[in-house]
Every structure is written in structure tokens, then in C-alpha cells.
């Protein structure tokens, strides 16, 4: 499970604020695992164009101690162990013509190099069978347009089995189906089912596929259908709803819909709207079989302070939804000046654990974060000299609470 953030947006949000902590938030030790250089060789990343406008197309996920990096800029996927040894390479031979490491011609080798004509790689995930799923963009001549919804349908999910063999691509209806609209992220469950989360003009939509790739559910989620917050009956200010993310449960046919609520602020004298303030966040479990929501869980916000002219104001920000573990803990994260604050919420909401992840943002140009089903947070940090892979063993922290 994954989350991608550009440092530029972080800096613009935090240039004028100073963060503080309510009480002591203990930190989790970072484990630096390996680094990758920049270049055009098979074990290097092509990240030469970070200064250009547009999004970075490099994504990472970790499963069972193995790292999978989709480097869209070089049109390749790398599988590495926790020491940084390259185990498998999926590459576009127009971008990389000479692959040096052993085993590239044998699917039975422990090291593999598989040629595939990737176009524009996107998010990546891996299931328990070590099947790799990667979002790619179809060539322009194979893309479609949904005129009624005003959407460009250009994305598919590629499937490779554990030997590296290409199986097929999935579209909206399953194998070979209609391309997806913009894919926000993809996930696999404990049953090796695939969930594709897409963004449309009407909100988010989830496509849930069986182990064999056949469509089980199509679940559109709009802001009009999510649970509403309880408000003071006397309140005249309008409320605004934002469905910010959807992540599937690991073991049941359930989606967790993160909904952020905002309230308009009114000028008391003029009685006109003067702004919009964040109000609260609910995590809403949606049963995809019945289409009904269970009782939502309120997620505490992140507090920060702004000091100006000896006056300190307290503000709230919503956490980003990072993922769900196999034992049902919800992970939320937000950047601050010291790195990140991660908030872990028990399924029933009775226990909430906050920890800081110390990261020097000034040295990071771009990063991507991933949460494993076991509860390990992994990160790929792109710096000026190299890219560094790290993880935080938050799984051990959760285990200590579970055993209490």
C-alpha cells in the first residue's frame, strides 16, 4: 500500500508555520537499507528531469522484504532485496539495450531480465504469489474517450507472474477490457484480489477483481453518498465534503473511504462567507457487496501552531490515509518540520498511537512511501546524490500493543 508526495507541496504548506507537539511523541528508528545511483544502467534510476514541470513517475512498494520500484522515466521495473541486490528487471529494450546481469535469458534463473514495451509506468503492487501488477499508459492510438463522462481512458494494469512471464492486461471489465481513467493507486488483498482506484470528474471509483482477473465489483464513491457529519442545528455556515482517498480491506470485501469535512466561515457583521476551515475527518467502511456504509470512525487531526506578533494560533490539518494492515490497523501520516508524524488507529478506535519519523526534508527532492500488510512503512527518498531506500519497523510496535 502506498502513498506519493512531492516535497515542493510540503515546502509551500510549511514555510510560514512552526510545528509543535501535544505532549511527547516518541520517534521510531529509521533503518537505512540501500542506495541506488542515477544513470542508464540496469541497477540505476533515471531521475534526471526532476526540475521539469509535471509529476514524477517513480513508484515503490515493499512486500516480504523485497522492494519493487517502477521507474517510469526509464520505463523499467526493478525487484531488489533489502540489501539492494537486483533480482529481476522488467525493461523496455528501446530504453535499455544491453542488460549485463546473469540469467536474463532464462525464466528459471534466480535473476531475470524480462523485456516488455512499457510506455508510461504508474503505481505498482505485488501479491503473495509474487505476481507483479503495474499501471501503464496505452499508446495514443489505443486510448479511448468517454464523451458522456468527459474522461480520457488511457490506463491499464499489466500482470506478470512469479516467473516474470507477462500474463495480460486488465481494463475496466477484466482481461483486455476498456482502459481505466486516471489510476490513483492499486492494491492487492490477502486473497490475491486486485483493487484499482480511479479518479473521475464525479469522484473516485473502485474496480475490484478476482484472483483470476475477472471483475467482481465496480464501486463509484461520490461525496453525495458518504455519511454526513452531525452539525449544530443553529449553524448557518455551509459544509463541504471531500472524498480524499479509498483503500481496500486486506481480508474482506470492504472499502475504507476517507472523508474530510470543511466548514465555511462567516463574517459576523456582513453575514457573508469569508473562508473555509477544515472541520473533521471520518473513515467510512463501505461494504462493497451490499453498498451500505458501516458506522464511521472519527480520525483525530494533526495540530500545528502559527506564531505572529507574539500571538499563537492553533490550526488543524487532516492526516493523509497511508493504508490498512492485515490485522486491521489504520495508518495515517502527515509531514512536519522534523519529518513525518504517523498516526496508527486500532480498528475500533479505542487505541491511537502517534510516532514521529525523523527525516531531513531539506535533502529530499522527491519521495514515495509504502505501507506493507504487516505494518512496515518503507520509503524511497530521492536526493541530489542518490536514491535511498529505508524502512521503519512499526510492525514491531503494533505487535507490542496486540500482545498487551
N, C-alpha and C positions, 0 to 999 in steps of 0.2 A: 504494500500500500504506500501510496506515495503522495508527496506534496512538493511544487516547484515555485520558487520566489526569486525575483530579481532584486539585487542589492540596491539598485537605483531607487526603486519604490520605497524601500526601507529608509534610505537616507532622507528622501524628501518628506517622509512622515515624521522623522525623529530629529530633524535639525534644530527644532526650536523647543524641544521638551527635555526635561530631566526626569529619569525614571526613579521610582522608589519602590520599596518592598514593604508589604504589610507583614511585620514580623520577619523572622529569618527564613529564607527559602534556601534550603540546602542544595548543593550542586551535585551533579552526577559526573564522575570522572570520564573524560574523553579518552578513547583508545585509538591512537593513530595507527592505521593498518598498512597502507602503502601509498605510493605516489605514482602518477603517470606523467610522462613528458608530453610535450606538444610536437607534432610533426606528422608525417605521412606514412610512417611505418606501421605495421600491423598492431603493435602494442602501444601506440601513441594516439592521442586525441587531436583532432583538428578543431581548434578553438581560436583561430587567428582573427576572426571577424567580430569579436565582441563589441568593438566600437561602432559597428554599423547599426542602423535602426532595424527594428524588428526583433522577434523573440529568438532566444537561443534554443536550439533543437537538440539538446543533450539531456537524457533522462537516465535514471538509475533505479534499480530495485535490488534487494538482497533477500535470498532465501537459503536457509540451512548453511549459512557461512559462505555462500558463493554470491559474487556480485555480477550483475548483468547491466551493461551500460550500452544504451542506444545513442551513438554519436551521429546525429543526423547530418552534421556538417561534413562528415567523411563517408556517410552512407554505409555504416557498418555497426555491428553489434559485437561486443566483447563479453565473454564469460571468463571471470577470473576467480581464483580462490582468495582467501583472506590475506595471503602473503603477496598478492598482486601478480601471481603467475598466470599467464594467458593460457586458458584451457581450450577454448573454442572461439572461432572467429567466423562471423557471417558478414560477407562483404560484397560490395558491388565492384566487379572486376574492371569497370571503367575508371574507378577511382583508385583501385589498388591492384596493380597487375602482377607484382611479384610478392608472393607470400612465402616466407622463409621457413617457418617452423614445421617440425615433423608432423606427419600424419595427415597432411591436407588432402591427400588423395584416397584416404581410407576411412570409411564411416565406422569401422570397428576400432580405430585408433583411439587412445586416451586423449589425444589432441586432434582437433578437427578444424578444417577451414572449408566453409561452405559458401559457394558463390551464389548470390541472388541479386537481381536488378532492383535494389531498393531505390526509392525515389526521394521522399522526404519523411524520414522516420519521426515517430512521435512516442508517446508513453509505451512502457514495456512492463510485462508481468510474467511470472513463471508459476506453474502449478507443482503439485507434489510429485508428479511423474517426470519433472524437469522438461516439460513441454514449454516452449517459449512462445509468447504472444506479443506481437509488436504492431503498433499502429503505423500505417504507411499511407501516403497520398497517391492516388491513381494519376497516371498521365492525363493531361488536359483533355485529350480526345475521348477518354473513357469516363470522365466526370459527367454528372447529371445535375439538372436544376429542378427543384421543386417550386414551381411557379406559385402555387397557392400559398405555400408557407414562406416564400421568398428565401429559400435556402440553397446553398451550393452543397451538393452531395459528392464529396471527393475522397472520403477516408474509408479504409478497410482495415481489418485486423488479420495479420498474417499469422499462420500457425506452423511451428516446426516441432517435430517430435524429439525425443531424448537423444536420438542418434544424429540429429541435425537435418533430417530429411524434411523438406517442405511438404506440408500436408495439403493446405488450401488457404483461401482467404475467406473471412466471414464478412457478410454485409448485414443489412437490417433483418433479412429473413433467414439468415444462416449461410451455409457454404455457397459462395458465388452470388450472394444477394445484392440488393441495391446498396450503393455506398452510403455510409453514415454521414450526417452533418458533422460539424466540428466535434472531435472527441476530446472531452475534458480529461478523462482518465479511464483506465481499465483495471479490473481486479479478478482474481480467482478465489474460489471458496475451497473449503476442506473437501468437498465432493468433486473438485476439479471442474466446476462450472465457471463460466466466464460471464462477467458483468461489464458492459460497456456503457459509460455515462457520457451523454452528448449534450451539447448546448444548442438550443433553438431560440427563435425570437419570442417564443411563448414560455420559456423556462428551460428546465432540464428534463431529460428523458433517459430512462434506463432500459437497456436491452439485456435480457437475462437468457443465457444459452446453456444447454445441457452439456455433459461431458463430451458428447459426440459433435457438438457444434450446432445442434438444432434449437431453434428459437422456442423458449418456454414462455416468456412474458415480455410484453412491451409496456412500460410503466411511465407515462408522462406525469411530471410533477410541476404544477403551476402554483404561483403564490396565492391564487384564489381558493385553492382546495386545502391548503395546510391549516392546522389548528390555529385559532386566533387567541391572542393573549387577553387576560381579564383586565379591563381598564376601569378606572373610576368613572361612574356614570355621569358625573358632572364635568368630565373633561371635554373640552371643545376642540382640542388640537387633533388634527387628523393623524392617523397612524400609517406607516409604510412598512411593507414586508419585503424581505429579500431572501430567496432560497439560495443560499450561498454554496452548498455542497451536498452531495449524496454519496454514501459509502455503504456497500452491502455487508450484511452479517456474514460471519465466516461459516456458520453451520446450519442456518435456517434461511428460508425464503423470505427475508426481511431486509428492507432498506432503511437506513438511518438518514433522515432528512434534517440538515442543519438549517434553521430558520432564524435570521436576525431581524429584530423588530426595531423600528425607529419612530420617534415622535416628533412632530413639528413643534417648534417653539413659537409662541405668540407674543407680540408686543402688547403689553398690558394696557397701554394707553391708546395705541392706534388700532388694536384688535386685528392685526394682520400678521401673517406668518413671517417670522424673522430668521428662521433657520430650521435645521433638522438635527436632532441629537439621537445618538444610539440609546436604546432603552433596555433590551434584554435579548437573550438567545435561548431558544428551545431546540432540543434534539427530539425529533418526532419519529418514532418507529412506525414504518408502513409495512403492513402485511401484503406482499405482492399477490398472494393467492386470493385474498378477499377484497383488496383495495381499500381496506379500512386502517385508520391510524389507531395505535395504542396510546395510552396516556403519555404525554410528552415529559421530558426530563429537562429541568431548567439548568443551564450551564453558567456558572459564575463567570463574570467578565474579568478582564485584566485592567487594573487601575494604574494610572500614571499621573504625575503632577506637572503643572506648568507654573513656574515662579517668575513673576514680573513685578518690578517696583515693590519688592518686599511682600508681595501678595501671592499666596499659593492657592491654585485652583486644582481640584481633583476631577479627573475625567476617567471615563471607561471606554475600553475598546473590546470588540469581540475577538475571541481566540479563533484561529484557523482550525478546521477539523482535519486532523492528520490521519486518523484511521481507527480501526477496531481490532483488538487481539482475539485470538481463538478462545480465550476464557472470558471474553465479553467486556473487557475494559476499554473505555473510550479515551483516545489521546487527542489533546488539543495543544496548539503551540502558537507562540507569538514572539517576534523578535524584540529585543530591547538593547540597550547600550552595551550590556555585558555579554550578549549572545542571544539566548532564547530562554523563555520560560515555558516549560511543558507542564500541562495540567492533565492528570490522569484521573478519570472518574469511574467509579465502580458502577456496574450495570444498574443497580437500584438507587444509585446516587448517594448512598449512605457514607461512603468514604471518598474524599477528594484529596489527591496527593499532588503537590506542586514541587517541581525541582527546576533548578537553573542549569543550563548547558552553556558553559563558558566558551565563547567564540569571539575572536578578534575580527569584527566585520570590516575594519579598515583595510585588511589584507585580502579580502574576498571580492572577486569580480562578479561571481555568479555561483549559485548553489542549488542543489536538489536534495531533498530529504525523502526518506522512505521509512515506513514502519512495517516490520515483519509480523507475521501472525503470532509469533512467540513473544512479541513485545520489545524487540530491539530497534532502536532508532539508528539509522545509518545516514550518512551524509557524504556527498561528493562536493568538495569545495574547490572551485576554480580560482587559482591565484595567478599572479603575474609570472611566476617561475615554473609552476607545475600544478597539477590537479591532485588533491589529497583525498583519500577515502578514509573515513573514520566511522566509529560507532560508539553508542552509549548503551551499556548493558542494563537498561531499565527493566528487562525481564527478571533479573535477579531481585530488583527492588520490589516488583509486584509479587514475586514468589514469597518474599518475607512477609507480606501482608496476608496473602492467602493462607499461609501456614500458621498465622496467629490464632 
